[in-house]
Amino acid sequence: MNALTRWYATVSTASRIGFRELTTFYTWRTWVFGWFLRLIAQVLFFGTIGMLSGSDDRVRYLAVGNAAVVVCIEAMVVITTTVRERGQGTLALQVAAPADFALTYLARGAYCLLVGIVSSTGVFVVAALVFRLSMPFPEVLLVPLFLAVAGCSAYGLGTAVGALVLRRPGLQWLALNTGYMSLMTFCGVNVPVDYWPAPVAAVAQLLPLTHGLQALRDLLAGAPAATVLGGLGCEALVGLAWTALGVALLKQAVAGERRRGTIELSA
């Protein structure tokens, strides 16, 4: 078995296990009428605020921004999987396996990203229909691609944060909520990035979603392809940087747990 075949076997097996775990949390009914409905309500809430302002542009800005951030909310759930893997003892098994445990960990949580892309795309469609947003065709068909790039960036950030809270499981939900709320606040979802003081705006350039959301807005506004692709490329670079940092922090955290003999402990 060559390296590529082993890599594919590891990723496919780990991702299937992750999706099986998802089915223990949700049935299709509880997901559609519970979680997905909650996401729709969030986007409709902010879009309605735009309607109260009397500006169609404001409605569009809020609806698109809040639909796009959904993929980041879902992707960053990977923060909680770090603690769960350790508490269930599966992190130790991944470390003991011949495959790279960082690869199996990323693949096991991939359902967070994939479900996020589906959720965000679905919410985007609902928002466009409810608020009667005009969308350029065929450019609108590329929306899932832009959401996927932003989601991958957020997944990398979530991996990094998850590694940091590995030894402090009680902080996982605080870290998750603080993480995605920061993206909603500073990355151009409800107000432009340049609304914030220059130091804050500078930090926002290093966060997931900022460049991807702007690229999505440019796509829907009919901006030149070079502008759109430049923004999307910046988002991909941010995502690669966060993923690399996340993997490094995860390996460092696991190495520390192995030295202390606490890798299977949940607290």
Secondary structure by P-SEA (a helix, b strand, c coil): ccaaaaaaaaaaaaaaaaaaaaaaaccaaaaaacaaaaaaaaaaaaaaaaaaaccaaaaaaaaaaaaaaaaaaaaacaaaaaaaaaaaaaaaaaaaccccaaaaaaaaaaaaaaaaaaaaaaaaaaaaaaacccccaaaaaaaaaaaaaaaaaaaaaaaaaaaaacccccaaaaaaaaaaaaaacccccccccccccaaaaaaaaacccaaaaaaaaaaaacccaaaaaaaaaaaaaaaaaaaaaaaaaaaaaaaaaaaaccccccc
